[in-house]
Amino acid sequence: MKKLLILLALLPMTVFAEGLNGANTSWILTSTVLVLFMTLPGLALFYGGLVRTKNILSVLMQCFAIAGIVSILWLVAGYSIAFAEGNAYFGDLSKFMLSGILEGTVHSSGIPESLFALFQMTFAIITPALIIGGFAERMKFSAVLLFSAIWLIVVYAPITHWVWGGGWLQNMGLLDFAGGTVVHITAGVAALVAAIVIGPRNGFPSKPMPPHNMTMTITGAAMLWVGWFGFNGGSALAANGDAAMAMLVTHISAAAGAMTWMFYEWVKFGKPTALGAVTGMVAGLGTITPASGFVGPAGGLVIGIVAGIVCFNAVILIKQKWKIDDSLDVFPVHGVGGVIGTLMAAVFASNELGIFSGQGLAEGMTIMSQLNIQAIGVVATFTYTAVATYIILKVVNMITGLRVSEEEEQQGLDIVSHEEKGYDL
Protein backbone atom coordinates (compact mmCIF):
# COMPACT_ATOMS: atom_id res chain seq x y z
CA MET A 1 0.00 0.00 0.00
CA LYS A 2 2.83 2.37 0.89
CA LYS A 3 4.52 1.70 -2.46
CA LEU A 4 1.25 2.36 -4.28
CA LEU A 5 0.82 5.72 -2.57
CA ILE A 6 4.39 6.68 -3.47
CA LEU A 7 3.77 5.69 -7.09
CA LEU A 8 0.55 7.75 -7.26
CA ALA A 9 2.35 10.72 -5.80
CA LEU A 10 4.91 10.58 -8.60
CA LEU A 11 2.25 10.63 -11.35
CA PRO A 12 1.72 13.95 -13.12
CA MET A 13 -1.26 15.83 -11.71
CA THR A 14 -3.60 18.23 -13.51
CA VAL A 15 -4.01 21.42 -11.51
CA PHE A 16 -6.84 23.68 -12.68
CA ALA A 17 -6.67 27.42 -12.21
CA GLU A 18 -9.20 28.79 -9.79
CA GLY A 19 -12.62 28.97 -11.44
CA LEU A 20 -11.66 26.83 -14.43
CA ASN A 21 -14.39 24.43 -15.57
CA GLY A 22 -12.95 21.34 -17.20
CA ALA A 23 -16.14 20.26 -18.95
CA ASN A 24 -16.73 23.70 -20.46
CA THR A 25 -13.09 23.92 -21.50
CA SER A 26 -13.22 20.56 -23.26
CA TRP A 27 -16.37 21.53 -25.16
CA ILE A 28 -15.04 24.90 -26.32
CA LEU A 29 -11.75 23.31 -27.38
CA THR A 30 -13.82 20.99 -29.58
CA SER A 31 -16.06 23.81 -30.81
CA THR A 32 -13.04 25.91 -31.79
CA VAL A 33 -11.79 23.12 -34.03
CA LEU A 34 -15.25 22.76 -35.57
CA VAL A 35 -15.58 26.47 -36.37
CA LEU A 36 -12.13 26.64 -37.99
CA PHE A 37 -13.10 23.49 -39.90
CA MET A 38 -16.02 25.48 -41.33
CA THR A 39 -13.62 27.81 -43.14
CA LEU A 40 -10.78 25.40 -43.82
CA PRO A 41 -11.73 23.28 -45.62
CA GLY A 42 -15.55 23.67 -45.46
CA LEU A 43 -16.22 27.11 -46.91
CA ALA A 44 -13.18 26.90 -49.20
CA LEU A 45 -14.53 23.75 -50.86
CA PHE A 46 -18.13 25.00 -50.87
CA TYR A 47 -17.16 28.21 -52.64
CA GLY A 48 -14.45 26.54 -54.73
CA GLY A 49 -16.89 24.18 -56.40
CA LEU A 50 -19.26 27.03 -57.24
CA VAL A 51 -16.80 29.04 -59.37
CA ARG A 52 -15.45 28.20 -62.80
CA THR A 53 -12.46 25.89 -63.26
CA LYS A 54 -10.06 28.74 -64.00
CA ASN A 55 -10.76 30.37 -60.63
CA ILE A 56 -10.91 27.43 -58.21
CA LEU A 57 -7.40 27.88 -56.83
CA SER A 58 -7.92 31.61 -56.30
CA VAL A 59 -10.92 30.98 -54.04
CA LEU A 60 -9.10 28.33 -52.02
CA MET A 61 -6.11 30.64 -51.70
CA GLN A 62 -8.25 33.58 -50.59
CA CYS A 63 -9.85 31.51 -47.80
CA PHE A 64 -6.47 30.21 -46.71
CA ALA A 65 -4.79 33.62 -46.75
CA ILE A 66 -7.68 35.29 -44.92
CA ALA A 67 -7.35 32.68 -42.16
CA GLY A 68 -3.70 33.66 -41.79
CA ILE A 69 -3.97 37.44 -41.90
CA VAL A 70 -7.06 37.61 -39.68
CA SER A 71 -5.40 35.40 -37.06
CA ILE A 72 -2.45 37.78 -36.81
CA LEU A 73 -4.62 40.91 -36.72
CA TRP A 74 -6.90 39.36 -34.09
CA LEU A 75 -3.83 38.78 -31.92
CA VAL A 76 -2.51 42.29 -32.44
CA ALA A 77 -5.64 44.42 -32.02
CA GLY A 78 -8.86 42.74 -33.14
CA TYR A 79 -9.57 40.90 -29.88
CA SER A 80 -8.85 44.00 -27.85
CA ILE A 81 -11.19 46.19 -29.92
CA ALA A 82 -13.90 43.55 -29.64
CA PHE A 83 -13.63 42.41 -26.03
CA ALA A 84 -11.48 44.76 -23.96
CA GLU A 85 -13.11 47.37 -21.77
CA GLY A 86 -13.68 50.63 -23.56
CA ASN A 87 -16.78 52.63 -24.40
CA ALA A 88 -20.11 51.59 -25.88
CA TYR A 89 -18.65 51.35 -29.38
CA PHE A 90 -15.02 50.23 -29.22
CA GLY A 91 -12.88 48.27 -26.83
CA ASP A 92 -9.65 49.93 -25.78
CA LEU A 93 -6.20 48.49 -26.53
CA SER A 94 -5.59 47.11 -23.05
CA LYS A 95 -5.47 43.60 -24.56
CA PHE A 96 -3.10 44.60 -27.38
CA MET A 97 -1.17 41.47 -28.43
CA LEU A 98 -3.41 39.60 -25.95
CA SER A 99 -1.69 41.43 -23.12
CA GLY A 100 -2.59 40.08 -19.70
CA ILE A 101 -3.84 36.74 -21.01
CA LEU A 102 -1.69 34.13 -19.31
CA GLU A 103 -1.92 30.35 -19.09
CA GLY A 104 -3.94 30.61 -15.90
CA THR A 105 -6.18 33.53 -16.90
CA VAL A 106 -9.79 32.37 -16.68
CA HIS A 107 -12.70 33.88 -18.60
CA SER A 108 -15.98 34.54 -16.79
CA SER A 109 -17.46 31.45 -18.48
CA GLY A 110 -14.99 29.20 -16.68
CA ILE A 111 -12.72 28.53 -19.67
CA PRO A 112 -9.19 29.84 -20.21
CA GLU A 113 -9.32 33.32 -21.71
CA SER A 114 -6.74 32.17 -24.24
CA LEU A 115 -9.30 29.62 -25.44
CA PHE A 116 -12.07 32.24 -25.53
CA ALA A 117 -9.82 34.48 -27.65
CA LEU A 118 -9.07 31.57 -29.98
CA PHE A 119 -12.73 30.55 -30.27
CA GLN A 120 -13.67 34.11 -31.17
CA MET A 121 -10.76 34.22 -33.63
CA THR A 122 -12.38 31.45 -35.65
CA PHE A 123 -15.53 33.58 -35.96
CA ALA A 124 -13.38 36.51 -37.09
CA ILE A 125 -11.82 34.27 -39.73
CA ILE A 126 -15.00 32.96 -41.33
CA THR A 127 -16.77 36.33 -41.57
CA PRO A 128 -14.47 38.06 -44.11
CA ALA A 129 -14.05 34.67 -45.82
CA LEU A 130 -17.81 34.63 -46.43
CA ILE A 131 -17.57 38.02 -48.16
CA ILE A 132 -15.35 36.74 -50.97
CA GLY A 133 -18.41 35.06 -52.46
CA GLY A 134 -19.70 38.51 -53.41
CA PHE A 135 -16.72 39.41 -55.58
CA ALA A 136 -15.44 35.97 -56.58
CA GLU A 137 -13.66 35.57 -59.93
CA ARG A 138 -12.78 39.24 -60.47
CA MET A 139 -11.00 40.90 -57.52
CA LYS A 140 -7.22 41.29 -57.26
CA PHE A 141 -5.58 39.10 -54.63
CA SER A 142 -3.76 42.09 -53.16
CA ALA A 143 -7.09 43.93 -52.87
CA VAL A 144 -8.71 40.92 -51.17
CA LEU A 145 -6.01 40.87 -48.49
CA LEU A 146 -6.00 44.63 -47.90
CA PHE A 147 -9.79 44.86 -47.85
CA SER A 148 -10.13 41.91 -45.45
CA ALA A 149 -7.52 43.33 -43.07
CA ILE A 150 -9.07 46.81 -42.88
CA TRP A 151 -12.61 45.45 -42.76
CA LEU A 152 -11.81 43.22 -39.80
CA ILE A 153 -10.54 46.16 -37.72
CA VAL A 154 -13.04 48.79 -38.87
CA VAL A 155 -16.25 46.72 -39.17
CA TYR A 156 -16.10 43.28 -37.60
CA ALA A 157 -14.28 44.02 -34.35
CA PRO A 158 -16.36 47.10 -33.39
CA ILE A 159 -19.69 45.41 -34.14
CA THR A 160 -18.55 42.41 -32.12
CA HIS A 161 -17.96 44.83 -29.23
CA TRP A 162 -21.45 46.32 -29.68
CA VAL A 163 -23.13 42.91 -29.47
CA TRP A 164 -20.90 40.65 -27.33
CA GLY A 165 -18.20 42.81 -25.80
CA GLY A 166 -20.24 44.98 -23.45
CA GLY A 167 -21.26 47.53 -26.08
CA TRP A 168 -24.46 49.46 -26.57
CA LEU A 169 -26.48 46.74 -28.32
CA GLN A 170 -25.65 44.17 -25.66
CA ASN A 171 -26.62 46.63 -22.95
CA MET A 172 -29.86 47.35 -24.79
CA GLY A 173 -30.70 43.63 -24.65
CA LEU A 174 -30.17 42.49 -28.24
CA LEU A 175 -30.58 38.73 -28.69
CA ASP A 176 -27.83 37.40 -30.92
CA PHE A 177 -26.67 34.04 -29.66
CA ALA A 178 -24.05 33.14 -32.26
CA GLY A 179 -23.72 35.90 -34.83
CA GLY A 180 -26.79 36.88 -36.83
CA THR A 181 -25.70 40.51 -36.72
CA VAL A 182 -21.99 40.06 -35.99
CA VAL A 183 -21.33 37.48 -38.71
CA HIS A 184 -24.16 37.05 -41.19
CA ILE A 185 -25.55 40.55 -41.63
CA THR A 186 -22.07 42.10 -41.74
CA ALA A 187 -20.79 39.55 -44.27
CA GLY A 188 -23.94 39.68 -46.39
CA VAL A 189 -24.11 43.47 -46.54
CA ALA A 190 -20.38 43.77 -47.24
CA ALA A 191 -20.68 41.25 -50.08
CA LEU A 192 -23.61 43.15 -51.59
CA VAL A 193 -21.78 46.48 -51.44
CA ALA A 194 -18.64 44.90 -52.92
CA ALA A 195 -20.61 43.33 -55.76
CA ILE A 196 -22.16 46.71 -56.60
CA VAL A 197 -18.91 48.70 -56.34
CA ILE A 198 -16.78 46.22 -58.29
CA GLY A 199 -19.43 45.46 -60.89
CA PRO A 200 -20.53 42.18 -62.46
CA ARG A 201 -18.34 39.50 -64.00
CA ASN A 202 -17.85 39.80 -67.73
CA GLY A 203 -20.85 38.20 -69.40
CA PHE A 204 -23.21 38.47 -66.43
CA PRO A 205 -26.18 37.92 -66.59
CA SER A 206 -26.48 36.71 -70.18
CA LYS A 207 -23.62 34.18 -70.10
CA PRO A 208 -24.23 30.99 -68.05
CA MET A 209 -21.69 30.55 -65.23
CA PRO A 210 -22.62 27.24 -63.60
CA PRO A 211 -20.63 25.63 -60.77
CA HIS A 212 -17.69 23.66 -62.11
CA ASN A 213 -17.67 20.91 -59.45
CA MET A 214 -20.84 20.18 -57.49
CA THR A 215 -19.17 17.22 -55.77
CA MET A 216 -16.74 19.64 -54.18
CA THR A 217 -19.54 22.04 -53.24
CA ILE A 218 -21.63 19.34 -51.55
CA THR A 219 -18.56 18.09 -49.68
CA GLY A 220 -17.88 21.60 -48.40
CA ALA A 221 -21.56 22.06 -47.51
CA ALA A 222 -21.52 18.87 -45.45
CA MET A 223 -18.49 20.16 -43.57
CA LEU A 224 -20.30 23.43 -42.90
CA TRP A 225 -23.31 21.56 -41.51
CA VAL A 226 -21.12 19.58 -39.11
CA GLY A 227 -18.97 22.58 -38.18
CA TRP A 228 -22.03 24.68 -37.38
CA PHE A 229 -22.62 22.58 -34.27
CA GLY A 230 -19.48 24.17 -32.85
CA PHE A 231 -20.46 27.59 -34.19
CA ASN A 232 -23.85 27.67 -32.46
CA GLY A 233 -23.44 25.08 -29.72
CA GLY A 234 -20.07 26.48 -28.73
CA SER A 235 -21.52 29.96 -28.35
CA ALA A 236 -23.11 28.81 -25.08
CA LEU A 237 -19.51 28.81 -23.78
CA ALA A 238 -20.51 25.85 -21.61
CA ALA A 239 -21.26 22.15 -21.84
CA ASN A 240 -24.87 22.51 -20.76
CA GLY A 241 -28.50 22.50 -21.84
CA ASP A 242 -28.15 25.76 -23.77
CA ALA A 243 -25.46 24.19 -25.94
CA ALA A 244 -27.51 21.05 -26.48
CA MET A 245 -30.65 22.96 -27.43
CA ALA A 246 -28.66 25.25 -29.74
CA MET A 247 -27.29 22.19 -31.54
CA LEU A 248 -30.74 20.61 -31.81
CA VAL A 249 -32.45 23.66 -33.28
CA THR A 250 -29.47 24.26 -35.56
CA HIS A 251 -29.83 20.80 -37.05
CA ILE A 252 -33.61 21.09 -37.39
CA SER A 253 -33.36 24.48 -39.12
CA ALA A 254 -30.68 23.23 -41.52
CA ALA A 255 -32.80 20.23 -42.48
CA ALA A 256 -35.94 22.37 -42.86
CA GLY A 257 -34.11 24.96 -44.95
CA ALA A 258 -32.66 22.32 -47.26
CA MET A 259 -35.95 20.49 -47.80
CA THR A 260 -37.99 23.68 -48.18
CA TRP A 261 -35.64 25.10 -50.82
CA MET A 262 -35.47 21.75 -52.62
CA PHE A 263 -39.25 21.25 -52.79
CA TYR A 264 -39.91 24.91 -53.62
CA GLU A 265 -37.45 24.67 -56.50
CA TRP A 266 -38.96 21.34 -57.56
CA VAL A 267 -42.44 22.84 -57.80
CA LYS A 268 -41.27 26.07 -59.45
CA PHE A 269 -38.83 24.65 -62.02
CA GLY A 270 -39.77 20.98 -62.33
CA LYS A 271 -36.64 19.39 -60.83
CA PRO A 272 -34.86 19.50 -57.47
CA THR A 273 -31.16 20.30 -57.60
CA ALA A 274 -28.26 19.48 -55.33
CA LEU A 275 -27.23 23.13 -55.47
CA GLY A 276 -30.67 24.16 -54.23
CA ALA A 277 -30.61 21.66 -51.38
CA VAL A 278 -27.20 22.73 -50.05
CA THR A 279 -27.98 26.42 -50.49
CA GLY A 280 -31.20 25.98 -48.53
CA MET A 281 -29.24 24.17 -45.83
CA VAL A 282 -26.84 27.10 -45.50
CA ALA A 283 -29.79 29.50 -45.43
CA GLY A 284 -31.33 27.50 -42.61
CA LEU A 285 -28.06 27.48 -40.69
CA GLY A 286 -27.43 31.19 -41.11
CA THR A 287 -30.98 32.12 -40.16
CA ILE A 288 -31.10 30.03 -36.98
CA THR A 289 -27.72 31.32 -35.79
CA PRO A 290 -28.87 34.43 -33.85
CA ALA A 291 -31.84 32.58 -32.34
CA SER A 292 -30.20 29.20 -31.70
CA GLY A 293 -29.71 29.56 -27.95
CA PHE A 294 -33.09 31.14 -27.34
CA VAL A 295 -35.71 29.12 -29.25
CA GLY A 296 -37.17 25.63 -28.99
CA PRO A 297 -37.24 22.85 -31.63
CA ALA A 298 -40.60 23.90 -33.14
CA GLY A 299 -39.31 27.46 -33.47
CA GLY A 300 -36.21 26.11 -35.20
CA LEU A 301 -38.43 24.24 -37.67
CA VAL A 302 -40.42 27.37 -38.56
CA ILE A 303 -37.26 29.47 -38.87
CA GLY A 304 -35.74 26.92 -41.27
CA ILE A 305 -38.87 26.82 -43.43
CA VAL A 306 -39.09 30.61 -43.59
CA ALA A 307 -35.37 30.78 -44.46
CA GLY A 308 -35.80 28.36 -47.36
CA ILE A 309 -38.67 30.35 -48.89
CA VAL A 310 -37.46 33.90 -48.28
CA CYS A 311 -33.80 33.35 -49.17
CA PHE A 312 -34.79 31.46 -52.35
CA ASN A 313 -36.78 34.46 -53.54
CA ALA A 314 -34.05 36.86 -52.41
CA VAL A 315 -31.60 35.13 -54.77
CA ILE A 316 -34.00 35.65 -57.67
CA LEU A 317 -34.59 39.27 -56.67
CA ILE A 318 -30.89 40.15 -56.37
CA LYS A 319 -29.66 38.40 -59.51
CA GLN A 320 -32.58 38.36 -61.91
CA LYS A 321 -34.51 41.49 -60.98
CA TRP A 322 -31.79 43.82 -59.69
CA LYS A 323 -29.02 42.33 -61.90
CA ILE A 324 -26.45 42.46 -59.07
CA ASP A 325 -23.69 39.88 -59.49
CA ASP A 326 -23.33 38.68 -55.92
CA SER A 327 -21.46 35.73 -57.39
CA LEU A 328 -22.11 33.10 -54.71
CA ASP A 329 -25.32 34.53 -53.19
CA VAL A 330 -23.81 35.82 -49.97
CA PHE A 331 -26.32 38.60 -49.33
CA PRO A 332 -29.55 36.72 -50.17
CA VAL A 333 -28.46 33.72 -48.08
CA HIS A 334 -26.40 35.15 -45.21
CA GLY A 335 -27.50 38.78 -45.16
CA VAL A 336 -31.21 38.16 -45.57
CA GLY A 337 -31.01 35.07 -43.38
CA GLY A 338 -29.25 37.02 -40.65
CA VAL A 339 -31.93 39.71 -40.71
CA ILE A 340 -34.78 37.17 -40.57
CA GLY A 341 -33.17 35.16 -37.80
CA THR A 342 -32.37 38.20 -35.68
CA LEU A 343 -35.96 39.44 -35.89
CA MET A 344 -37.53 36.01 -35.39
CA ALA A 345 -35.45 35.45 -32.26
CA ALA A 346 -37.72 37.95 -30.52
CA VAL A 347 -40.81 35.97 -31.51
CA PHE A 348 -39.74 32.41 -30.82
CA ALA A 349 -37.71 33.15 -27.70
CA SER A 350 -40.95 34.18 -26.06
CA ASN A 351 -42.60 31.73 -23.68
CA GLU A 352 -46.03 33.02 -24.70
CA LEU A 353 -46.34 30.87 -27.82
CA GLY A 354 -46.91 27.39 -26.47
CA ILE A 355 -45.25 24.78 -28.67
CA PHE A 356 -42.90 27.41 -30.12
CA SER A 357 -41.65 28.52 -26.71
CA GLY A 358 -38.00 29.27 -26.19
CA GLN A 359 -36.17 30.12 -23.00
CA GLY A 360 -38.33 33.18 -22.34
CA LEU A 361 -37.63 36.87 -22.76
CA ALA A 362 -36.09 39.02 -20.05
CA GLU A 363 -38.39 40.15 -17.27
CA GLY A 364 -40.67 42.94 -18.41
CA MET A 365 -40.03 42.27 -22.11
CA THR A 366 -42.86 41.56 -24.54
CA ILE A 367 -42.47 40.24 -28.05
CA MET A 368 -43.00 43.73 -29.47
CA SER A 369 -40.53 45.45 -27.14
CA GLN A 370 -37.90 42.79 -27.88
CA LEU A 371 -38.67 42.99 -31.60
CA ASN A 372 -38.01 46.73 -31.46
CA ILE A 373 -34.56 46.10 -29.96
CA GLN A 374 -33.84 43.44 -32.59
CA ALA A 375 -34.85 45.86 -35.37
CA ILE A 376 -32.54 48.55 -33.99
CA GLY A 377 -29.69 46.02 -34.00
CA VAL A 378 -30.42 45.02 -37.59
CA VAL A 379 -30.64 48.59 -38.88
CA ALA A 380 -27.53 49.75 -37.02
CA THR A 381 -25.45 46.77 -38.17
CA PHE A 382 -26.72 47.03 -41.75
CA THR A 383 -26.10 50.78 -42.03
CA TYR A 384 -22.69 50.89 -40.40
CA THR A 385 -21.46 47.90 -42.40
CA ALA A 386 -22.71 49.30 -45.71
CA VAL A 387 -21.18 52.75 -45.23
CA ALA A 388 -17.87 51.51 -43.81
CA THR A 389 -17.51 48.80 -46.46
CA TYR A 390 -18.10 51.31 -49.26
CA ILE A 391 -15.42 53.64 -47.87
CA ILE A 392 -12.94 50.77 -47.38
CA LEU A 393 -13.45 49.59 -50.96
CA LYS A 394 -12.80 53.09 -52.29
CA VAL A 395 -9.63 53.39 -50.22
CA VAL A 396 -8.38 49.98 -51.38
CA ASN A 397 -9.15 50.92 -54.98
CA MET A 398 -6.93 54.00 -54.63
CA ILE A 399 -4.08 51.93 -53.18
CA THR A 400 -4.04 48.73 -55.24
CA GLY A 401 -7.04 48.85 -57.55
CA LEU A 402 -9.92 46.45 -56.94
CA ARG A 403 -10.40 44.55 -60.13
CA VAL A 404 -8.29 42.58 -62.57
CA SER A 405 -8.41 43.62 -66.22
CA GLU A 406 -10.92 42.16 -68.66
CA GLU A 407 -8.18 40.09 -70.28
CA GLU A 408 -6.99 38.77 -66.91
CA GLU A 409 -10.53 37.89 -65.90
CA GLN A 410 -10.93 35.98 -69.14
CA GLN A 411 -7.70 34.09 -68.49
CA GLY A 412 -8.70 33.24 -64.94
CA LEU A 413 -7.37 34.26 -61.54
CA ASP A 414 -5.52 31.02 -60.92
CA ILE A 415 -2.89 31.85 -63.51
CA VAL A 416 -3.11 35.65 -63.26
CA SER A 417 -2.81 35.87 -59.48
CA HIS A 418 -0.82 32.77 -58.59
CA GLU A 419 0.80 31.40 -61.75
CA GLU A 420 -0.72 28.04 -60.87
CA LYS A 421 -3.68 25.92 -61.90
CA GLY A 422 -6.25 24.32 -59.70
CA TYR A 423 -6.34 21.42 -62.11
CA ASP A 424 -3.49 20.11 -64.28
CA LEU A 425 -4.77 16.73 -65.43
N, C-alpha and C positions, 0 to 999 in steps of 0.2 A: 504493500500500500504506500509506504514511504517513497519507494522508487517511482511509483506511478505519479504521485504528487509532484516529485521533482521533475519528471518528464513533462507533465502538463505545464509546469511553471516555465519551462524552457521554450514552449511553443509560442510562435508569434501571436500577439493579441491585437484585435482591432479596437482602437479607442476612438469613440465618436466625440466630436466637438460638442460642447453643451448646446442642446436644442436641436441637434441634427437628427432627422428622422430617416432611418435606413430604408424603410419601405418606400417612402416618397422619393428618396434619392435614387433608388433602383429604377423606379418607374420613369422618372424624368431623364435618367441616363438612356433608357430604352427609347423614350419619345424623341429625344434629341437625334438619335441615329435615324429614326423613322422620318423625321422632318427633313433632314439633310438628304435622305434617300429620295424624297419627293423631287428635289431639284436634280440631283446627280445619283442615279441616271434617269429618274422618272420623267420630269418635265423635259429634259434634253431629248429623250427618245420620243416622247409624245409630240413635241414641236418638230423634231427632226423628220419624222415620218410625214408630216403635213406639208413640208415645203418641197420644191422640186429638187431633182437629183443633184443639180449643179450647186445647190446651196446647203446641202445637208451638213457638211462639215462646219460651215460658218455658224450654224445654229448651235451645234454641239460645243463649239469653241466659245461662243458667247456665254452660254450657260456656265461652262467651266471657268472662264476668266472672271465672270461676275462673282462666282463663289469665292475666288481668291481675293479680288480687290475689296469686296464688301467685308470679308473676314478681317482684313487688315484695318480698314476704316472703322469698323465696329470696335475693334480693340483701341484704336487711337482716340476716337471722339464720339462715335455713334452711340455706344452704350451710355456714355455719360450724358449726352444730350437727351436721350430717351428716359433714363431712369435715375439720374442723380437729382438731388434736391435743387430746385431753382425757383422759377416763378410758374405761373399757370400755363405758360406756353413753351418754355424751353428749360431743360435741365442745365445746371451749371457744369463746369468742367472739373468738378472735384473728383470724378472718377476717370480722368484722363489717363489713358494707357492702363485702365482698370486699376488705378491707384487705390490702395487700401483693401483690395480683394486678395486675401491670403488663403492658404490651404484650409485654415480653420474658420474662415469667415462664413457665417451661416445666414442665409436669406430668411425673411420672416415666414416663409412657407415650410421651413425645416429642411431645406436642401442647401448644399454649398452655394454661395453666391457665384462662385466660378461656374458652376453648372447652370445656374439661372442665366448668367450672361451668355453662355454657350447656346443654351436652348433658344434664347431670344435672337442670337446671331443667325440661327438657321431660318428664322422667320424673315430676318433682314435680307438674307440671301435670296430666298425664293421670290420676294416681292418685285425687285427690279428685273429678275429673270423672267417673270410673267410678262413684263412690259414688252420684251423683245418680240412677242407675237404680233404686236401692232405695227412694227416697222420691218418685219422679217423680209429678207431677200433684197434689201436696197440701201441699208445704212452702213456707212463706213465703220470698220472695226474700231478705229481710234475714237470715233464719235460715240459709239456704244459704251466704251469704257469711261470716257469723260462724262458723258451724260449720266451713267449709272452712279458714278462716284459722287457727283454734285447732288443728284436727286436723293441719294440716301441721306446725306447730311441736311439738305434743305427741306425735304418733304417727309421722308419716311420717319426719321428720328424725332422730329418735333411732333408729328401727329401721334406717334407712339407715346410720347410724353403726355399729350392731351388725354389719351384714352386709358393708358395703363400705368403711366409714370407719376400719377398724382396731379395731373393737369386739370384744366377747367372742365372738360367733358366728363372725366371720371368723377370729379366733385359734384357735377350736376346730376350724376346718376345714370349715365349712358350704359346700356347693356350691350356689350360686345365681348363675348366670351373668348373668341379665338381669332378675331381679325376681320370682321366684315367691313369695318371702316379702315382699320390700320393696313390691311393687306389688300382686300379685294376691290374696294372702291378706289383706293389710291392707284393700284396697278391698272384697273380698268380705265379710269379717267385719263391717266398718263398715256396709256396706249392709244386712246381715242385722239387726244391732242397731238400726239406724235404722228399718227396716221394722217391727220389733217395737215399739219405743218409740212411734213416731208412729201406728201402727195402719194398717189397710187403707183403701184408697180406698172411698168410699161405693158400695155395690152389690157389692163383692167378697165372695165369689167367685161369687155367683149371676148377676150381670149381666155379659154378654159385653163385653169391652173390647179388641177386636181392633186391630192396628196400623192407622193411618189412611192410610199411604202406604208400601207395600212397595217401590216404586221408589226412594224416598229411602233406605230402610233398606239395600237391596242396594247402592246407590251408596256409602253410607258404609262398608258392610262391605268392599267392594272396596278402598276407600282404606285401611282398617285392614290388610288383607292386605299391600298394597304397603308401607305405612309400617312394618310389623313387621320388614321386612328391616333397617331402620335401628335399630329397637329392640333386636333380638337381635344382628344382625351388628355394629352399632356398639359393642356392649358389650365386644367384644374390644379396643377402644381402639387398634386397629391394622389396617392393610390387609394381612392375612396369612391363613394357612390356617385359623386359628381362626374368623375372620370368615366366610370362605367356607363352612366346614362348618356354622357356626351358621345361615347363610342357607339352606343346603340342607336341613337337618333341620327348620327352621322351615317351609319350603314343604311338605315331605313331610307333616309333622304336620297342617298346616292342611288339606291335601287329604284326608288320611285321616279327620280329624275331621268334615269336611263330608260326605264320602260315607258314613261310618259312621252318622252321625245321620240322614241322608236315607234310607238303606236300612232302618235300624231303624224309623224312623217309617213308612215305606212298608209294611213287614211288619205293624207293630202296628195302624196305623189305616187302611190301604188305599190311601193316596195320599202321595206325597212333597210337601213344601211348600218354597217358597223360604225361608220363615222358618226352617225346620228346617235347611236346608243352610247358611245363613249363621251360624246360632247354633252349629252344629257346627264350622264353620270357626273361629269365635272361641274355642270351647272347645279346639280343637286348638292354636291359637296360644298361648293362655294357659297350657296345660299343658306345652308344650315349652319355654316361656321359661326356667325355672330350669335346665333340662338342656341347653339349646341348644348351649353351647360345650363340652360334655363327652361327648356321645353321638354315635354314628355314624348313618348313614341308616336302617339296619334298626331301630335303637332308636327313631328318630323316627317310623317307621311304626307301631310297636307303641304308642308313647305317644299318637299321634293316634287310633288305634282305641279304646284304653282310654278316652280323653277323651270320644269320641263316645258311648260306651255309658254310662259312669258319670255324666257331666254330664246326659245326657238323663233318666236316672232320678232324678237329684237335683232337677231342675226339677219333676218329678211329685211327689216327696216333699215338697218345700218348699211348693208351692202347693196341691196337691190333698189331701195327707195332713195336713200341719201347718197348712194354711190361713194361711200367712204371705204377705202381699202384697209380696214383693220384686218390684216392678213390672216391671222389665226383666231379671230373672234374673241379677243380679250375683253373688250368693253361689253358686248352683249352677253357674255357668259359670266365673267367675273365682276365687272362693274355693275351691271343690272342685277345680277344675283346678289351682290353685296348689299345693294340698296334694298332689295326685297327682303332679304334675311334680317337686316338691321331693323326694318320697320315691323316685320312680323314677329320679331322677338318680343315686342311689347304686348302683342295679342296673345301668343301662345305661352308666354311665361306666366300669364295670369292664372290664378286658381279659381276663377269665376266661370270657367268654360267646361266644367265636367270632364269628359273623356280627353279633352285637349290640354288639361291642366299641366302646367309646369311647376317650377319650384315656388311660385308665388312672387308677386311684386313686393317692393319695399313697403313698409308700413305707411299708410296714407296715400299710396299711389293707386290710381285707377288706370285702366287701359288707355284712356284718352290722355291723361297727364304724362304717362310713360311714353306714349306714342309721340307726343309733342317733343319730348327730350330726344327721342330717337331721330325725329325729323331734323332737329337742330344739328345733331351730330352728322347726319347725312349731308345736309346742305353745306355745313362748314368744311367738312372733309372734301367734298366735291369741288367747292369753289376755290379753296386754297390750293388743292392739288392742280386744278386746271390752270390757274394763273401762274403758279410757280413753275409748273412743267413747261408752259409756253415760254416763259422768260429764260429758263435753263436751255431749252432747245435753241433759242435765238443766240444766246451766248456761245454755246458749243458750235453753232454754225459759223460764227465770226472767228472762232479759234481754229477749227479743223475742217469745217464744212460738214454737212450732215450726210449727204447722199453721194453714192458712187455715180460715175457718168453713165449715160445710156449704153455705151459700148461695154463698159465693165459689168453693168447689170445683165446685159445679154450674155456675156461670157460666163457669168456666175461668180458668186463671192468666194467659193472655195479656192479657185485659182487666183482671183484678183487679190484677195485679202491674205491668203495663207500659202499660196504656191503649192497647194496640195489638193488631192481629190478625195472625196468621201468614199468613192468607189473606183477601183482600178482593176477590174476583172478581166 
